[in-house]
Every structure is written in structure tokens, then in C-alpha cells.
Amino acid sequence: MFLNTLTPKFYVALTGTSSLISGLILIFEWWYFRKYGTSFIEQVSVSHLRPLLGGVDNSAPNSPSSSNGDADSSRQSVSECKVWRNPLNLFRGAEYNRYTWVTGREPLTYYDMNLSAQDHQTFFTCDSDHLRPADAIMQKAWRERNPQARITAAHEALDLEDCATAYILLAEEEATTIVEAEKLFKQALKIGESCYRRSQQLQHHGAQYEAQHRRDTNVLVYIKRRLAMCSRKLGRTREAVKMMRDLMKEFPLLSMFNIHENLLESLLELQNYADVQAVLAKYDDISLPKSATICYTAALLKARAVSDKFSPEAASRRGLSTAEMNAVEAIHRAVEFNPHVPKYLLEMKSLILPPEHILKRGDSEAIAYTFFHLQHWKRVEGALNLLHCTWEGTFRMIPYPLEKGHLFYPYPVCTETADRELLPTVFHEVSVYPKKELPFFILFTAGLCSFTAMLALLTHQFPELMGVFAKAVTVSIFEENPLLLRDFLCSEV
């Protein structure tokens, strides 16, 4: 009798009200997830209902902080997609060209090489080059697109007089081995030092002499840095460390070459972790531009203290110790800065030769870091296991889709475009930021909203048919559950 008294208007009102309520819940859930990175229903169930039911959850999400967003926005004054010179870039003749000979592929993109040409013109030329014939030839050589034309121009400059930048170009592009490159750089060093001493005495005599001194300083620093890298590649690591330390003491203000990153890699090769920590204490400062080398090296040192005895099962039973918590937080910090590195360190994605320029927090930086530092992570027992167990937890801690960050400014949205310009996409799939998956309750609410909205529409269009269908469904449920039918009849009485 109760079912027969229900009119089609009742079903229309019921389904319309249900659709409205589920739609409001969906809107609130989506807003809450966008702002705080977690589902409100899921958070309430985990934080309040599960303890009442006897459950324990050690990974409760952090409470959102409104002041954090203001701090992050104030730190976003740094240019998001500035391209930096790779401090560990390879030698074109001895390494990049060797890869081309073996595989027939070009490891460097035109965009990357064009940036290098601009760097060379900035570092190795000045307005007074036309006064010396060799420097005038080299000024044109750095602008040449054809590698053979650049090499020919360098030889022409050396035929006229000894020229440090000509030897640099030949060491970078013509030498087919590191030994040959080192010999050419040593010849360039003799000329570069004499030019530097001569311009140092005249630097205060006018703007022209000051520009020459600045150019000669860049040339000398570049030569010494590349000689140190040659020593590192030839196995003379202690010699390389000494050269880098001397260079940093002699020219402390020239941070554009990021020599400290070369030093960190060499010290890790020597397993001199105390000196690595000392270098990090100097350069790992929040006011300085971060890099994957600094962040992941700090995480490696923290992981080294606990990784040999770390076990996920034991940690889940007893909880994380203070040292383990520090290591996990360091890994989360590093992953928040550059989320592409772990897949390369864990060999979930294949490596390629690093480009000559990198985009900080991008795939290009991840390749450049892993190419030289993977061996150091493998050398520390259990470090990669700890990274594998913890790195994905970073994306559950950071609000979606990174409008705010915990430690760094929001992840730039332009990194994918810039990486596609820097990396050879023909044989390399560019990594993109791993997106956070939508929680179950948002998907469930969306499905519920869509289903009830469809029922409301069908009931409005076909009220009598939907009324018959609703009665049939209700009767079938009662027939399958006699207890429900008895309770329903008792309530009617």
C-alpha cells in the first residue's frame, strides 16, 4: 500500500535531491583536494573513525599550513625555466663524437649546441678582439655552426700566433681522447696564465682593459676546470680534487661554473664523506640556487647512516628511528626538488649522455646527475633500497598539483617544454612530473553524482515507467530479504 501511494513526483523529487546532494559533496571534495592534497572524507575516516574501530595509521597526512603558501610564493622570484651550463658536461670530440661514431645518433640537440655557442662567445670574446688577428679569427670561429669550420679556424689562428681559446676549441672538439684533450689544455694553460697576468696589471686603465681582464679570467678558470676534469676522467682523482680546491680559493666569486659540484663528485669517488659534508654545509643554503647534486648528495649521506640495516618490515612494526626519519625527510626533500632522478637511480628508465645544458628540476638535470652519481649510490649498501621504499611518498605529502611546496617554490610547469628542446627526443622519452592520482572518494562521489543525475533525468522524462521500475526493484529486494520485508511491514503498522 505504501509503494502504491508513491506518485511519480515523489521519485522525481527524490532523485533530484540525491543528485543535488552528491553534486555538492563532489564540489566540496574537489575543492578540498585541490587545496590540501587529500580527500576530506578519507582524512576524517582515517583520523577519527579508524582509531574508534581499533585501527592504527602511522602515515597520517600533515595538516595544511596557510603560511607555507605565502613563503613559497615569495621564494618564486627565481626564474622558473632558466637553462644552466652543465658543470659536468662531456667533451665533444672525445666523448660525444665517439657516441655518434658507434650509434650513428646525435647526442646533442641543435638548441643545446646553440646555447653553448652563445656561452663561448660570452666567456671567450670581448670587444677588443679585433686588435689581435688570432682573437679576431676565434671570434668568428665561435659563431660557426659547422664543427669542421670551427676546427679549421682554430688552426688558422694558431698559425698566426699562440692563442689560448684556439687550443680550447681543439681540445673540446678535435681531440678524440681525453689524453689528447689534456695535452691541448696544458698548452692553453701556459698562454692563458701569461695573458691573465698581463691583463691583470692593466685592468684599471680603462673599460677596454677591464673587459680583456674579465675575458682572460674566464678563459683561465675554464682551462683549469677542464684540466681537473681530465685528471678525474683519467683516474687521478686526488689530483683533480686539489686542482678544484685551489681553483675555488683563487676565484671564489666565479660561481657560474659551479665547480663545487665537480668537487662533490670527486670526493664521493674517494669516499671522503666528511669532506663531502663540509662542502654541503657551505653550499646547501636556502638562499642559494639549489641543484639535484646538492639535494641528492645530502640525501645519500643521511641514507648512508641507516641504509645498511634498514628494513621496511621492521620499520613498519617498530616505527622509524630518528636517523631513519632524517634520511627519509632528506629523500623527500630531494624528490620534491627534482622528481625525475629516482627512476634513473633505480634503473627504471634508461640513461643517455647528459646534455651540455640542464634545466634545474627537469629531466635534463636528472640525467646529468645520475650519469655521474649512480655509482656512488650503488657503493653505499642499502641506499637504493631505502630510496625505492620511500621516494614515492613525497607525492602524498605535497598538495596537488603542487600549487604549494613544502621546501621549494612550486614545480615549474614549463620544464617539459624546455627539456624537449635540450634532450634528443628521437631516442629518449622525456620524463614528466608524476601526477597525483585522484582519491577513491572523489571518484566514487563523481560516479554517484552522475548516476543520480541520470536517474533524475530519466524520472523526469518517464515518471510512470521509472515508478514501476522503482517498485519492482524494491519488491525484489524485499523478497530476497524476508527480514527486511518483516521490518518494513512492522514499521508500516
Backbone torsions as a table, in degrees:
resi	resn	phi	psi	omega
1	MET	NA	-38.5	-179.6
2	PHE	-64.5	-43.3	-178.9
3	LEU	-67.6	-35.4	-178.7
4	ASN	-70.3	-22.2	-178.8
5	THR	-83.2	-12.1	-179.4
6	LEU	-75.5	126.1	-179.1
7	THR	-91.5	163.1	176.2
8	PRO	-57.6	-31.2	179.3
9	LYS	-61.3	-33.8	179.1
10	PHE	-63.3	-43.8	179.6
11	TYR	-66.0	-37.7	176.9
12	VAL	-62.7	-46.6	-179.9
13	ALA	-64.6	-40.3	-178.5
14	LEU	-63.5	-50.8	-178.2
15	THR	-69.0	-36.8	177.9
16	GLY	-64.1	-42.1	178.2
17	THR	-65.1	-41.7	179.0
18	SER	-62.6	-42.3	178.9
19	SER	-63.6	-41.1	179.9
20	LEU	-63.8	-45.4	-178.3
21	ILE	-64.9	-45.7	179.5
22	SER	-64.9	-34.7	176.5
23	GLY	-65.6	-40.6	177.1
24	LEU	-64.8	-39.7	177.1
25	ILE	-63.2	-42.0	179.8
26	LEU	-62.4	-43.9	179.8
27	ILE	-62.7	-44.0	179.8
28	PHE	-65.1	-43.2	179.7
29	GLU	-61.3	-44.0	-179.5
30	TRP	-64.4	-42.8	178.5
31	TRP	-63.2	-43.6	-178.9
32	TYR	-65.5	-39.7	-179.7
33	PHE	-68.0	-40.4	178.0
34	ARG	-63.3	-34.2	-175.9
35	LYS	-85.2	-41.2	-171.7
36	TYR	-116.0	-6.1	175.3
37	GLY	77.6	16.3	177.9
38	THR	-151.1	160.4	178.8
39	SER	-80.5	135.0	-179.7
40	PHE	-64.3	-45.2	-179.6
41	ILE	-63.2	-42.8	179.7
42	GLU	-65.2	-39.9	179.9
43	GLN	-65.3	-42.2	179.7
44	VAL	-65.4	-41.4	-178.0
45	SER	-67.1	-38.5	-179.3
46	VAL	-74.1	-40.9	-173.2
47	SER	-80.8	-32.8	-171.3
48	HIS	-117.4	-40.6	-176.2
49	LEU	-81.0	-40.6	-177.3
50	ARG	-62.3	-43.8	176.3
51	PRO	-59.0	-34.4	178.0
52	LEU	-67.0	-30.3	-179.7
53	LEU	-89.6	0.2	175.9
54	GLY	96.1	6.3	180.0
55	GLY	-87.4	159.8	179.6
56	VAL	-130.8	135.3	178.5
57	ASP	-133.7	117.0	-177.7
58	ASN	-87.8	-6.9	-175.3
59	SER	-113.5	45.8	178.4
60	ALA	-65.1	137.4	-177.1
61	PRO	-66.6	151.4	179.6
62	ASN	-70.2	145.9	177.4
63	SER	-71.8	138.2	-177.6
64	PRO	-68.7	146.9	179.2
65	SER	-120.9	122.1	-178.0
66	SER	-70.8	-30.6	-179.2
67	SER	-70.7	-22.0	-178.9
68	ASN	-63.0	-39.9	-179.4
69	GLY	-64.1	-38.0	178.8
70	ASP	-65.4	-40.6	179.3
71	ALA	-65.2	-40.3	179.6
72	ASP	-65.2	-41.1	-178.7
73	SER	-66.6	-32.2	178.6
74	SER	-72.0	-26.1	179.6
75	ARG	-85.8	-1.7	-175.5
76	GLN	-86.8	16.6	177.0
77	SER	-69.9	-19.3	178.0
78	VAL	-68.7	140.9	179.6
79	SER	-61.9	128.6	-172.4
80	GLU	-69.0	-44.0	-171.2
81	CYS	-118.6	40.4	175.2
82	LYS	-74.4	132.7	179.8
83	VAL	-91.4	133.5	-175.5
84	TRP	-114.3	151.8	173.7
85	ARG	-68.6	130.8	179.3
86	ASN	-71.6	114.7	-177.7
87	PRO	-66.9	-16.2	-179.7
88	LEU	-114.0	29.3	-177.6
89	ASN	-64.8	148.9	-176.3
90	LEU	-81.5	175.8	176.7
91	PHE	-90.5	132.6	-176.2
92	ARG	-64.1	-48.6	-176.3
93	GLY	-71.6	-44.0	-172.8
94	ALA	-84.4	-20.2	-174.4
95	GLU	-127.6	-56.5	-179.1
96	TYR	-63.4	-45.2	-179.8
97	ASN	-66.6	-32.9	177.7
98	ARG	-62.9	-38.7	176.4
99	TYR	-63.7	-39.5	178.8
100	THR	-65.6	-40.1	179.1
101	TRP	-62.4	-38.5	-175.3
102	VAL	-78.6	-44.2	-172.4
103	THR	-103.4	-19.5	-175.4
104	GLY	76.6	11.5	179.8
105	ARG	-107.7	149.5	176.6
106	GLU	-91.9	115.6	-176.9
107	PRO	-76.5	-17.8	-177.5
108	LEU	-112.9	138.6	176.7
109	THR	-83.8	162.1	179.0
110	TYR	-63.2	-38.1	179.0
111	TYR	-61.2	-42.3	-179.8
112	ASP	-65.5	-45.6	-179.8
113	MET	-67.5	-32.9	177.5
114	ASN	-66.3	-38.0	175.3
115	LEU	-63.6	-38.7	177.7
116	SER	-64.6	-39.6	177.7
117	ALA	-61.5	-39.7	176.7
118	GLN	-65.3	-40.0	177.3
119	ASP	-61.8	-43.8	-178.7
120	HIS	-63.3	-40.3	177.8
121	GLN	-65.4	-34.3	179.6
122	THR	-73.0	-43.8	-174.6
123	PHE	-79.6	-38.7	-165.5
124	PHE	-108.3	5.9	179.6
125	THR	-131.4	160.9	174.4
126	CYS	-150.8	174.1	-173.4
127	ASP	-68.6	-20.2	-177.3
128	SER	-94.7	12.9	-178.4
129	ASP	-64.4	-25.3	-178.0
130	HIS	-67.4	-14.2	179.6
131	LEU	-75.8	-21.7	178.8
132	ARG	-118.2	125.2	-175.7
133	PRO	-57.9	-41.1	-178.4
134	ALA	-65.3	-43.4	179.0
135	ASP	-66.0	-34.3	177.6
136	ALA	-65.1	-40.2	177.3
137	ILE	-65.1	-42.2	-179.1
138	MET	-68.3	-30.7	176.4
139	GLN	-61.5	-37.5	176.2
140	LYS	-75.8	-33.5	-177.6
141	ALA	-63.1	-39.2	-178.9
142	TRP	-66.3	-19.3	-180.0
143	ARG	-90.8	-10.2	-178.9
144	GLU	-69.2	138.7	178.0
145	ARG	-87.5	-30.7	-177.9
146	ASN	-80.0	122.6	-178.8
147	PRO	-59.5	-40.7	-178.8
148	GLN	-65.6	-33.8	177.3
149	ALA	-67.0	-37.2	177.4
150	ARG	-65.1	-43.3	-179.4
151	ILE	-65.0	-42.3	178.2
152	THR	-61.7	-41.9	178.6
153	ALA	-63.8	-36.9	178.8
154	ALA	-64.5	-41.0	177.1
155	HIS	-65.1	-37.8	177.5
156	GLU	-62.8	-40.6	178.3
157	ALA	-64.3	-38.7	179.6
158	LEU	-71.3	-26.6	175.8
159	ASP	-66.3	-29.7	179.5
160	LEU	-80.3	-46.8	-179.0
161	GLU	-166.5	165.4	176.4
162	ASP	-67.1	131.8	-176.2
163	CYS	-139.2	121.8	-176.7
164	ALA	-63.8	-43.1	-177.5
165	THR	-68.0	-28.5	176.0
166	ALA	-66.2	-42.4	176.8
167	TYR	-64.7	-36.6	177.6
168	ILE	-60.6	-46.8	-178.9
169	LEU	-62.5	-41.8	179.2
170	LEU	-67.4	-37.6	178.4
171	ALA	-66.0	-36.1	-178.4
172	GLU	-76.6	-38.9	-167.1
173	GLU	-116.6	-28.2	-177.5
174	GLU	-95.1	-36.5	-178.5
175	ALA	-62.7	131.0	-177.4
176	THR	-96.2	-7.1	176.4
177	THR	-134.8	161.5	178.4
178	ILE	-67.5	-32.2	179.3
179	VAL	-63.7	-44.6	177.7
180	GLU	-64.1	-40.9	178.9
181	ALA	-62.6	-39.4	179.8
182	GLU	-64.3	-39.4	178.3
183	LYS	-62.5	-42.4	-179.8
184	LEU	-68.0	-38.3	178.5
185	PHE	-66.9	-33.7	177.3
186	LYS	-66.3	-37.2	175.0
187	GLN	-65.9	-39.8	178.6
188	ALA	-66.2	-32.0	-177.7
189	LEU	-65.3	-40.8	179.3
190	LYS	-60.8	-45.3	-179.0
191	ILE	-70.9	-40.6	-178.9
192	GLY	-62.7	-39.4	179.6
193	GLU	-66.5	-41.2	179.3
194	SER	-66.8	-40.2	177.4
195	CYS	-65.3	-37.2	-179.7
196	TYR	-66.5	-44.2	-179.7
197	ARG	-65.2	-37.9	-179.1
198	ARG	-68.4	-43.1	-179.1
199	SER	-74.1	-24.3	179.1
200	GLN	-65.8	-33.9	179.9
201	GLN	-74.7	-23.3	-175.8
202	LEU	-107.9	5.2	-170.0
203	GLN	-64.6	-25.2	-177.1
204	HIS	-94.4	9.6	-176.7
205	HIS	-91.0	1.0	178.8
206	GLY	155.1	169.5	-178.3
207	ALA	-64.4	-35.4	180.0
208	GLN	-63.5	-45.4	179.8
209	TYR	-69.3	-32.0	177.2
210	GLU	-66.9	-38.8	177.1
211	ALA	-66.0	-39.4	177.3
212	GLN	-63.0	-42.6	179.9
213	HIS	-64.4	-39.6	178.5
214	ARG	-63.6	-41.7	178.2
215	ARG	-65.5	-44.3	-179.6
216	ASP	-64.7	-33.2	176.3
217	THR	-65.5	-45.4	178.1
218	ASN	-60.6	-41.9	179.6
219	VAL	-62.8	-44.8	-178.4
220	LEU	-65.6	-44.1	179.1
221	VAL	-63.5	-42.0	-179.8
222	TYR	-62.1	-44.2	-178.6
223	ILE	-62.8	-46.9	-178.0
224	LYS	-64.7	-38.6	179.0
225	ARG	-65.0	-42.9	-180.0
226	ARG	-69.4	-33.4	175.0
227	LEU	-64.5	-39.6	176.4
228	ALA	-63.4	-38.6	178.3
229	MET	-68.4	-34.1	175.2
230	CYS	-63.4	-43.6	178.1
231	SER	-61.4	-40.6	178.3
232	ARG	-63.4	-42.9	-178.1
233	LYS	-70.6	-26.3	-180.0
234	LEU	-90.6	6.3	174.7
235	GLY	92.5	-0.9	179.3
236	ARG	-92.6	69.1	-170.3
237	THR	-70.1	-40.6	179.8
238	ARG	-63.7	-38.8	176.0
239	GLU	-63.3	-40.4	179.0
240	ALA	-63.8	-41.4	179.4
241	VAL	-62.2	-43.3	179.6
242	LYS	-62.8	-42.3	-179.8
243	MET	-64.3	-40.2	179.8
244	MET	-67.5	-41.1	178.8
245	ARG	-63.9	-43.2	179.1
246	ASP	-63.2	-39.3	-179.7
247	LEU	-65.8	-39.5	179.6
248	MET	-69.8	-32.9	176.9
249	LYS	-73.0	-37.9	-176.4
250	GLU	-73.2	-36.1	-178.4
251	PHE	-129.1	72.2	-175.2
252	PRO	-70.0	-21.0	-175.0
253	LEU	-88.6	-10.8	-178.5
254	LEU	-87.4	81.8	-179.2
255	SER	-90.6	-4.0	-175.0
256	MET	-69.0	-22.4	179.2
257	PHE	-86.4	-11.2	179.2
258	ASN	51.6	50.6	-177.4
259	ILE	-64.5	-25.2	-179.3
260	HIS	-63.3	-25.9	177.7
261	GLU	-72.7	-36.5	172.3
262	ASN	-63.0	-39.3	-180.0
263	LEU	-65.4	-42.5	179.1
264	LEU	-59.7	-43.6	-178.9
265	GLU	-64.7	-39.9	179.7
266	SER	-68.9	-39.4	178.5
267	LEU	-66.4	-35.6	175.7
268	LEU	-65.4	-35.0	176.8
269	GLU	-64.0	-36.6	177.1
270	LEU	-79.7	-4.9	-176.3
271	GLN	57.7	33.9	178.2
272	ASN	-93.0	75.6	-170.7
273	TYR	-71.1	-26.6	178.0
274	ALA	-65.9	-42.7	178.0
275	ASP	-69.6	-33.2	175.7
276	VAL	-61.0	-44.1	178.7
277	GLN	-63.8	-36.3	178.8
278	ALA	-66.2	-39.9	177.8
279	VAL	-67.0	-41.4	179.0
280	LEU	-63.1	-38.5	179.9
281	ALA	-61.6	-26.7	-179.4
282	LYS	-85.0	-36.6	-172.2
283	TYR	-106.7	-15.4	-179.2
284	ASP	-87.1	70.9	-178.8
285	ASP	-119.2	142.7	-173.4
286	ILE	-66.1	-22.7	-178.0
287	SER	-81.7	-13.7	-179.7
288	LEU	-94.4	154.4	175.2
289	PRO	-62.6	126.2	-179.1
290	LYS	-77.7	169.2	174.7
291	SER	-149.9	160.8	177.7
292	ALA	-63.3	-33.7	179.6
293	THR	-61.0	-44.8	-179.2
294	ILE	-68.6	-48.8	-175.3
295	CYS	-65.7	-45.9	-176.3
296	TYR	-77.4	-27.9	174.0
297	THR	-67.8	-40.0	175.2
298	ALA	-61.5	-40.5	177.4
299	ALA	-65.5	-37.6	179.2
300	LEU	-64.1	-41.2	179.4
301	LEU	-66.1	-40.2	177.2
302	LYS	-66.6	-40.7	-179.7
303	ALA	-67.8	-31.9	-178.5
304	ARG	-60.3	-29.6	-177.2
305	ALA	-73.2	-20.9	-173.6
306	VAL	-131.1	-11.1	-168.9
307	SER	-67.8	-30.1	-176.3
308	ASP	-68.2	-23.8	-179.4
309	LYS	-114.1	7.5	-175.3
310	PHE	-77.4	135.3	176.2
311	SER	-138.3	124.4	-179.8
312	PRO	-60.0	-37.9	-179.1
313	GLU	-66.1	-45.2	179.6
314	ALA	-65.9	-38.2	-179.7
315	ALA	-66.4	-35.4	178.9
316	SER	-70.1	-28.6	179.9
317	ARG	-78.2	-48.1	-173.7
318	ARG	-100.7	-10.3	-175.5
319	GLY	87.1	166.1	-177.9
320	LEU	-82.0	138.6	173.2
321	SER	-76.2	174.0	-179.0
322	THR	-62.7	-43.8	180.0
323	ALA	-65.9	-40.4	178.1
324	GLU	-66.2	-38.7	177.6
325	MET	-63.3	-40.7	177.7
326	ASN	-63.1	-39.7	179.1
327	ALA	-66.4	-42.7	179.5
328	VAL	-65.1	-41.9	178.4
329	GLU	-64.0	-37.0	177.8
330	ALA	-66.1	-38.4	177.2
331	ILE	-66.6	-43.1	177.9
332	HIS	-61.5	-39.4	178.4
333	ARG	-62.4	-44.4	-179.5
334	ALA	-66.5	-41.4	-179.3
335	VAL	-67.7	-34.8	177.1
336	GLU	-64.2	-35.1	178.9
337	PHE	-71.3	-50.5	178.4
338	ASN	-136.6	103.1	-175.6
339	PRO	-80.1	-2.7	-176.4
340	HIS	-88.9	-17.6	-173.9
341	VAL	-65.2	-44.5	-173.8
342	PRO	-56.0	-37.7	-179.0
343	LYS	-64.5	-32.2	176.3
344	TYR	-77.0	-41.1	178.3
345	LEU	-63.6	-37.8	-180.0
346	LEU	-85.3	3.7	177.7
347	GLU	58.0	34.5	172.1
348	MET	-84.7	-11.3	178.0
349	LYS	-142.2	140.7	-175.0
350	SER	-76.2	147.1	-180.0
351	LEU	-88.3	156.3	169.7
352	ILE	-129.1	174.0	177.2
353	LEU	-64.8	138.6	-178.4
354	PRO	-69.5	148.3	177.3
355	PRO	-76.0	172.0	178.7
356	GLU	-80.2	-16.6	176.1
357	HIS	-130.2	150.7	-178.8
358	ILE	-130.9	155.2	173.3
359	LEU	-108.1	116.7	-177.8
360	LYS	-60.5	136.1	-177.1
361	ARG	75.1	7.6	-178.5
362	GLY	-105.1	178.7	179.3
363	ASP	-65.4	-34.4	-179.6
364	SER	-63.8	-40.4	177.2
365	GLU	-67.3	-38.0	179.4
366	ALA	-62.5	-41.0	178.4
367	ILE	-65.1	-46.3	-178.3
368	ALA	-62.2	-39.7	180.0
369	TYR	-68.8	-50.2	-174.3
370	THR	-66.7	-32.8	-178.5
371	PHE	-56.5	-36.3	-177.8
372	PHE	-102.6	-21.2	-171.1
373	HIS	-108.6	-4.5	179.4
374	LEU	-59.6	-40.5	-179.3
375	GLN	-63.1	-32.0	-179.4
376	HIS	-72.5	-34.8	176.0
377	TRP	-69.3	-38.6	179.5
378	LYS	-67.5	-29.8	-178.4
379	ARG	-69.9	-28.9	179.4
380	VAL	-86.3	114.0	-175.2
381	GLU	-62.1	125.9	175.6
382	GLY	83.3	-3.8	-176.9
383	ALA	-66.2	-43.8	179.8
384	LEU	-68.6	-31.9	176.4
385	ASN	-65.3	-43.0	177.4
386	LEU	-64.0	-40.8	177.2
387	LEU	-62.9	-42.5	-179.2
388	HIS	-62.4	-35.9	-176.2
389	CYS	-79.5	-19.2	-168.4
390	THR	-122.7	-18.7	-167.4
391	TRP	-68.4	-33.4	-177.6
392	GLU	-71.1	-18.9	177.8
393	GLY	-65.2	-17.2	179.5
394	THR	-59.6	-38.5	-174.0
395	PHE	-77.1	-12.9	172.6
396	ARG	-85.0	-15.9	-178.1
397	MET	-93.4	-26.0	-174.9
398	ILE	-94.5	132.5	-179.5
399	PRO	-59.2	145.7	-179.5
400	TYR	-86.5	142.1	-14.8
401	PRO	-96.4	63.5	177.8
402	LEU	66.1	41.5	168.4
403	GLU	-64.3	-29.5	177.0
404	LYS	-125.7	152.7	172.8
405	GLY	-121.1	161.2	178.7
406	HIS	-81.7	-39.1	-175.1
407	LEU	-121.3	-28.7	-174.8
408	PHE	-121.5	166.6	176.9
409	TYR	-65.2	159.3	-175.0
410	PRO	-53.6	147.7	-178.0
411	TYR	-63.8	126.9	-176.0
412	PRO	-65.9	140.6	-179.3
413	VAL	-84.7	-9.2	-175.6
414	CYS	-95.5	3.6	-175.3
415	THR	-65.9	-37.3	-178.1
416	GLU	-62.3	-42.9	-179.7
417	THR	-63.9	-44.7	-179.6
418	ALA	-67.0	-38.5	178.8
419	ASP	-64.8	-33.9	178.0
420	ARG	-66.8	-24.4	175.8
421	GLU	-80.9	-30.8	-176.3
422	LEU	-87.2	-28.4	-172.8
423	LEU	-108.0	145.0	178.9
424	PRO	-73.7	95.9	-175.9
425	THR	-69.7	-8.6	-180.0
426	VAL	-63.3	-41.5	-179.2
427	PHE	-124.0	16.3	178.1
428	HIS	-138.5	131.1	176.9
429	GLU	-91.4	115.4	-176.2
430	VAL	-66.6	132.8	177.5
431	SER	-76.3	140.1	176.4
432	VAL	-117.5	162.4	-176.4
433	TYR	-61.9	127.7	-179.8
434	PRO	-68.4	112.0	-176.3
435	LYS	-73.3	151.8	177.3
436	LYS	-79.7	134.0	178.7
437	GLU	-77.4	147.5	179.1
438	LEU	-68.9	138.3	178.0
439	PRO	-63.4	159.5	-177.8
440	PHE	-60.9	-38.8	-174.3
441	PHE	-68.6	-30.5	176.3
442	ILE	-70.0	-42.7	177.6
443	LEU	-64.0	-41.5	179.7
444	PHE	-64.2	-43.7	179.9
445	THR	-65.3	-38.3	177.7
446	ALA	-63.4	-43.3	177.9
447	GLY	-65.1	-41.4	179.1
448	LEU	-63.5	-42.7	179.1
449	CYS	-61.8	-45.2	-179.4
450	SER	-64.6	-40.3	-178.5
451	PHE	-66.3	-45.8	-179.4
452	THR	-69.4	-33.3	176.7
453	ALA	-65.3	-39.1	178.0
454	MET	-66.2	-41.0	176.9
455	LEU	-62.6	-40.7	178.9
456	ALA	-62.2	-41.3	179.6
457	LEU	-66.1	-44.4	179.6
458	LEU	-66.1	-38.1	179.5
459	THR	-67.4	-36.0	178.1
460	HIS	-68.4	-37.0	-178.1
461	GLN	-80.7	-39.6	-177.5
462	PHE	-128.3	72.1	-173.9
463	PRO	-64.3	-44.2	-176.8
464	GLU	-66.9	-44.1	-179.7
465	LEU	-63.2	-42.0	179.4
466	MET	-69.5	-32.3	175.7
467	GLY	-63.7	-44.0	177.3
468	VAL	-62.3	-41.5	180.0
469	PHE	-63.6	-41.9	179.9
470	ALA	-64.9	-40.6	178.4
471	LYS	-64.7	-40.0	-179.5
472	ALA	-65.0	-41.3	179.0
473	VAL	-65.2	-42.8	-179.4
474	THR	-63.8	-44.1	-180.0
475	VAL	-64.2	-40.6	179.7
476	SER	-64.5	-37.3	177.6
477	ILE	-65.2	-42.2	-179.7
478	PHE	-67.7	-36.7	-179.4
479	GLU	-67.2	-34.4	178.8
480	GLU	-76.7	-20.7	-179.5
481	ASN	-126.5	88.0	-178.4
482	PRO	-58.5	-32.6	-179.9
483	LEU	-64.9	-38.5	176.6
484	LEU	-63.5	-40.7	179.2
485	LEU	-63.6	-42.4	178.8
486	ARG	-63.0	-45.3	178.4
487	ASP	-61.7	-38.1	-179.7
488	PHE	-67.3	-41.1	179.1
489	LEU	-66.5	-39.5	178.0
490	CYS	-62.9	-39.7	179.4
491	SER	-66.6	-34.2	179.5
492	GLU	-67.7	-38.9	179.0
493	VAL	-66.2	NA	NA
